[in-house]
Structure formats: C-alpha cells, structure tokens
C-alpha cells in the first residue's frame, strides 16, 4: 500500500500497479480500462508518491505476478544487479534527476541500461514532461548493424514502407523507386503483406532481395509476416534478412499474437544462422504500441504505458536491429488525440532508449482519431530532436494498404534538412554514388539513375 | 518558383504518370526543396477532410430501411448502447452491446423462425459506406442464396454498432449464420469501404478468430456482385464444414498463388 497526503486529503493506492496507473498522464485507453486517476489532484498525488518510491521496490513487487507471466520472469531473472548498483539507492524521482544531470553521459547510460527494469523506466516517464523525455532520450546512443549502421549520433534512418493492397509487385516496386530517390530505406525496406499467405511472403521476399542485390543497396529487407510464417520460410530457403514480430508486455497479450518467448528465441536463432548481415548481426525487427494488451484483454489491471515498456524487455532479449512503436495506429479508444499520441510517442522512445533499444517511431494517426498532419509534424520534429533512430517513409504519408497516415519520404527529408541529420553512413555513401545528392549534400534527385530502371515494369516484368 | 525542383526526378512527368497506373500510392509527388508542393499538399488535406467527415457522419437509418425494404424481408432498426457518435468512438464495449429496448425489438421477431442466416447492417466507422453499399450487396447476395434453401431472418440495422453486436442480434433471433455488414475504418483513398464479417453459430464466446472477413467492398474495390458471390461461397462452406474463422481456409487465394 502506498499513501500520500495533499492538504487535508490522504490518497491511498493499494498496490504498485495502481500507483503507476493513477500517476499516468491522462489517456483514453486507461480510462477505458477503468484505471485512470479520478481527479487531477489524485494524479499528481500519485506522482508525488511514485517519485518517493525506492527503485528497489520494483525488484520486490511485480505488476504482473511472477508465477503467472513469463515476461515478468524475464524481467526479474535477467536483471543486471551490478549495472543497477550505481542507482540502487535512488528513488524514482532521484533517478529522473540523475538521468537529466550532466553526470548521465551517453556511456554512463549505456552501462546503466541492463540495470533498469521496464517498470522503473515507465515510472520515470510518468513524472517527466515531454522536454525531459527528449533530453534523457537524446543522451542515449543505441547503435545496431546488419548491412548498414543505424543509430549513430547525427543520423536519422527511414524505413521504406511500400505497401500495396493486393501486394502487386509492380506497384510495390514503384513505391520503392520513389522512396529510394528521396533517400528512404536505410533502416529497412519493409512490406506489410496484405495477407499472411506464406507463398506470397516468399514471392515478396524474393522480389525485395533481387532489388536490393541488383541495385547493391546497403540495407536490409523484410516482409512483416507472422513469426511462424517467417520461420517456415527460413526453413524453405527464402532470403530472410530480418524476422519481424509484433510483441506486447504480458504473456497473455503475446499469446493473443500467437507467440511466446520460446518461439521468438527459435526465430532469432534461425535468422542468425543465415548469416546474411555484412556489418553486424542484429536480425530482429519488433513492433509495439500502447494499448495492445488491453485490446487483447490481457492487461492484468496495469496501465498501457507500463505494459508498453514491458514489451521492450521482450525486445531486449533478442538484440533487435529495429524496435518500432506504432504509436497512433490503435485508435482514439486508447490514445484520443494528437496530444495523447505525442506524449505516448515520446514516452515510448524514452523508455526504449533508456533500456538500451534501437527505437524508431511510426508517427501516425487514424482517421477516427482527433489528429491531423500538424500533430504528426510536431511529434516527428520532437522525435528527430530527441535522436530517434528511424521513422517511417510512406509515399505521401498515406498507407493505402493499412488505411492510416504515417510519415512520408518528404517528411523524413524535411527533418533531415531542418535538424541536420544524415542517413546511415553506408547508405549515404550509396546515395552519393547514385548522384542523388546536390553540392550541399542534400538529397535532391535530378535525374533517374540509370540502374534504377531495373525497378520499372518495362525491365523488371 | 523553381521549375527544375518540383518533381522527384526532373523532366520525367511521363515516368510518374505511367507508374501511378500501378498503384494508388501517392508516388512522384511534386516537391519544393524537401517539402511537398502546394498542389499535392492540398490534395492530401482534401482526402483527410473527406475521411474525417465520413467518420463523423450519422447513418440515415430511415433511408437505409427504405432502401432495404424492396428486398422482400422485414427490416428492423435498433441502436447499440452507444448513444451518440462520440460515445461510440470512445467506448467500443457499448457499441457491441444491445440495450433492453433493442433486445426486445429483435426478440419479438424470433417467433417467425427458425432462421439460418441474418444480415445485420451497422454504420461502424463509415456510415457512408453502408448507406451506399449495403442494400446493393444484400440484394445481390439474396439473389444467389434464394435458390439454395436458406431460411432468411429479418434484415437488422444497428445504429452505432461494432462487429460483435451482430453476435447478440443473431443469438436473439436464433440464426445459425451471421453476415455483418459494417463501415470500415476510412482510409484516405477509400472513405467509403464496407466490410463483411461472417460467423457460424455466433454467441457470447465468439472471438475475432471465429470470423471470416470480406474487406474493401466498394465500387472501386471489391464490387457488389463479387462481394455477394464471396459471401455466398463462404456461407456454403460454413454450412458444409460447420465452422467459421481461421479454421475455415479461404483456398481461392492459395490456388491462385500456387499456380505461379
């Protein structure tokens, strides 16, 4: 039990998960779950109590029972006590102060990451403003490698997302061409397939691999099929660079996705065994998003931001190349408007980075959310300033297969120009070789590089 | 305004015109510097405004009932427990629930059963989709089903309904098969797309894994007759196997792909 007195009122929170939920800045998903603070004062009272909580509390009291949940067991069993030692005497509030301090340099934070649990990171986020989340995240450097190097300071990478409602190969190739010309694709060229048909996933993987090899692009490709589909395709010899999977922060939510930790380990081992990376061996691509556990009725009375941070513990176990919070995809029942989406995006980016993950964010919204391009612009700029590893590149920001708005090739380009971010170094060298940069080193395609003609239907069909 | 800076690749308008035939994606957009040029910017804003309007539009239930009336089945109009559009968007649980008066209206029609199939129509996230497409699709589907000995329940319109509200309707009517027609989440390029969710023996334990879906029903996507044929084929397959959902395999796609 946790209690705090504000004026004449004594607020009591019966357990850790209740305290965390009540301290969470307002969002519709927690209201839907009936977990939200009942007044503004109760929320801040919970934040006071949370700030005074010793970090060691999180090692003694699990928000989802250890016996019932393999994600809790992963968090507790893999906790690095020696990394934790330097902050073990701190409270949540003192940890926030430390992370903001000049002592918390990039290398200090890298060393600290395995000593922090997702719940500690989530707790800090709940008592932080957006500016704090940005400053703490910007100090973290998380670099991953496969065929290029992602996450170096001063770099912003882009996932080229060339989706098509019927997986038409020529339509996908046209979107890839557009994206490459505008400098997208250094995080991954990744297709969300319209169905989970293994035959189709194989056809798409083969096509992507042929394009990559023919144009000699220093990047990786991915078809975002279910992990079981990808595992089967690895067994059949499909050209799999990365294994993709959506993950969540509880065992039950993961079960609703048709996965568990054992299956992810099997997929990680199988993908590693292909040895297709040239500069590194980070082979997993995970996607997450606040609200997924509640949506699967698997939230155990825990708020959605804490559960999202717990998904990063799952990701962390498999040394991913990319972790992407698809922040506005889930809809207004979970994140109501541009304000809630922006806060969630920065919380996720901070929590992921402080836990040592290569975070990207799909800055996005659906048409039934109270959000528009202005909201997306604001969050994208805040994330770029925070050092986000990668963002999405979708033609014209309009994903015609998934039916939502993400960020465009132009958006990413504008952020690279505005905040002086470069693509991944290997990819930047490739863009230079293609003649796509102007004399100020900005991405400004003038003519179609001759080898890009391979992407046109006349040659490619 | 510079003239050589406004397309991704200068002087290649013909290239993009050709490529745009291959995809509805917004490729080859004119730009200025790194940013979108004015024309594609406003085109996007227009599409978003239309999609937003579609989300917030109310279903004209009397008009839809009139459109369905000539199909030869009684038409019932009820509401979910979500009282208005805003509540509907924020409370998925209420959109899945029928309040007592709606339950009574539907239960009163059960006596004329037993029924095999019930068609339920809900606005979902695009009233415009079902306002335009529900009646033609139900009409075409009934024509196909008519020769095949199906006992049809009354047509039921549920205002502010989610997919699962159809389960409650089917259970109250005692119908074995549910065809739920509902407005889909509007995309920028398709603000009026209708989805059809088919479920065998729907009830309180039904989950999404028990449903088969035909998505993107609209004149520029899956047309009325094609959609009706798919619905009839799925109903026949459900009657034959006694199941629906992921265990009922849609083999048409597999055969096509396997032939490549």
HADDOCK unambig.tbl for C-alpha pairs under 7 A between the chains (distance, minus, plus):
assign (segid A and resid 170 and name CA) (segid B and resid 22 and name CA) 6.27 0.50 0.50
assign (segid A and resid 171 and name CA) (segid B and resid 22 and name CA) 4.65 0.50 0.50
assign (segid A and resid 171 and name CA) (segid B and resid 23 and name CA) 4.68 0.50 0.50
assign (segid A and resid 174 and name CA) (segid B and resid 19 and name CA) 6.07 0.50 0.50
assign (segid A and resid 175 and name CA) (segid B and resid 27 and name CA) 6.22 0.50 0.50
assign (segid A and resid 178 and name CA) (segid B and resid 27 and name CA) 6.05 0.50 0.50
assign (segid A and resid 178 and name CA) (segid B and resid 28 and name CA) 6.18 0.50 0.50
assign (segid A and resid 199 and name CA) (segid B and resid 257 and name CA) 6.54 0.50 0.50
assign (segid A and resid 200 and name CA) (segid B and resid 257 and name CA) 6.96 0.50 0.50
assign (segid A and resid 332 and name CA) (segid B and resid 90 and name CA) 6.51 0.50 0.50
assign (segid A and resid 333 and name CA) (segid B and resid 89 and name CA) 6.72 0.50 0.50
assign (segid A and resid 333 and name CA) (segid B and resid 90 and name CA) 4.76 0.50 0.50
assign (segid A and resid 333 and name CA) (segid B and resid 91 and name CA) 6.71 0.50 0.50
assign (segid A and resid 367 and name CA) (segid B and resid 51 and name CA) 6.26 0.50 0.50
assign (segid A and resid 367 and name CA) (segid B and resid 52 and name CA) 5.72 0.50 0.50
assign (segid A and resid 367 and name CA) (segid B and resid 186 and name CA) 6.43 0.50 0.50
assign (segid A and resid 367 and name CA) (segid B and resid 187 and name CA) 6.98 0.50 0.50
assign (segid A and resid 368 and name CA) (segid B and resid 52 and name CA) 6.71 0.50 0.50
assign (segid A and resid 368 and name CA) (segid B and resid 55 and name CA) 6.00 0.50 0.50
assign (segid A and resid 395 and name CA) (segid B and resid 25 and name CA) 6.03 0.50 0.50
assign (segid A and resid 395 and name CA) (segid B and resid 26 and name CA) 5.08 0.50 0.50
assign (segid A and resid 395 and name CA) (segid B and resid 27 and name CA) 5.45 0.50 0.50
assign (segid A and resid 396 and name CA) (segid B and resid 26 and name CA) 4.86 0.50 0.50
assign (segid A and resid 396 and name CA) (segid B and resid 27 and name CA) 6.70 0.50 0.50
assign (segid A and resid 398 and name CA) (segid B and resid 188 and name CA) 6.71 0.50 0.50
assign (segid A and resid 400 and name CA) (segid B and resid 25 and name CA) 6.15 0.50 0.50
assign (segid A and resid 400 and name CA) (segid B and resid 189 and name CA) 6.71 0.50 0.50
assign (segid A and resid 403 and name CA) (segid B and resid 186 and name CA) 6.73 0.50 0.50
assign (segid A and resid 403 and name CA) (segid B and resid 187 and name CA) 4.15 0.50 0.50
assign (segid A and resid 403 and name CA) (segid B and resid 188 and name CA) 6.84 0.50 0.50
assign (segid A and resid 404 and name CA) (segid B and resid 187 and name CA) 5.93 0.50 0.50
assign (segid A and resid 410 and name CA) (segid B and resid 34 and name CA) 5.84 0.50 0.50
assign (segid A and resid 410 and name CA) (segid B and resid 35 and name CA) 5.68 0.50 0.50
assign (segid A and resid 410 and name CA) (segid B and resid 36 and name CA) 6.72 0.50 0.50
assign (segid A and resid 413 and name CA) (segid B and resid 34 and name CA) 5.71 0.50 0.50
assign (segid A and resid 414 and name CA) (segid B and resid 34 and name CA) 5.15 0.50 0.50
assign (segid A and resid 414 and name CA) (segid B and resid 35 and name CA) 6.16 0.50 0.50
assign (segid A and resid 445 and name CA) (segid B and resid 8 and name CA) 5.94 0.50 0.50
assign (segid A and resid 445 and name CA) (segid B and resid 9 and name CA) 5.55 0.50 0.50
assign (segid A and resid 446 and name CA) (segid B and resid 9 and name CA) 4.94 0.50 0.50
assign (segid A and resid 446 and name CA) (segid B and resid 10 and name CA) 5.27 0.50 0.50
assign (segid A and resid 447 and name CA) (segid B and resid 9 and name CA) 5.17 0.50 0.50
assign (segid A and resid 447 and name CA) (segid B and resid 10 and name CA) 6.05 0.50 0.50
assign (segid A and resid 448 and name CA) (segid B and resid 9 and name CA) 6.12 0.50 0.50
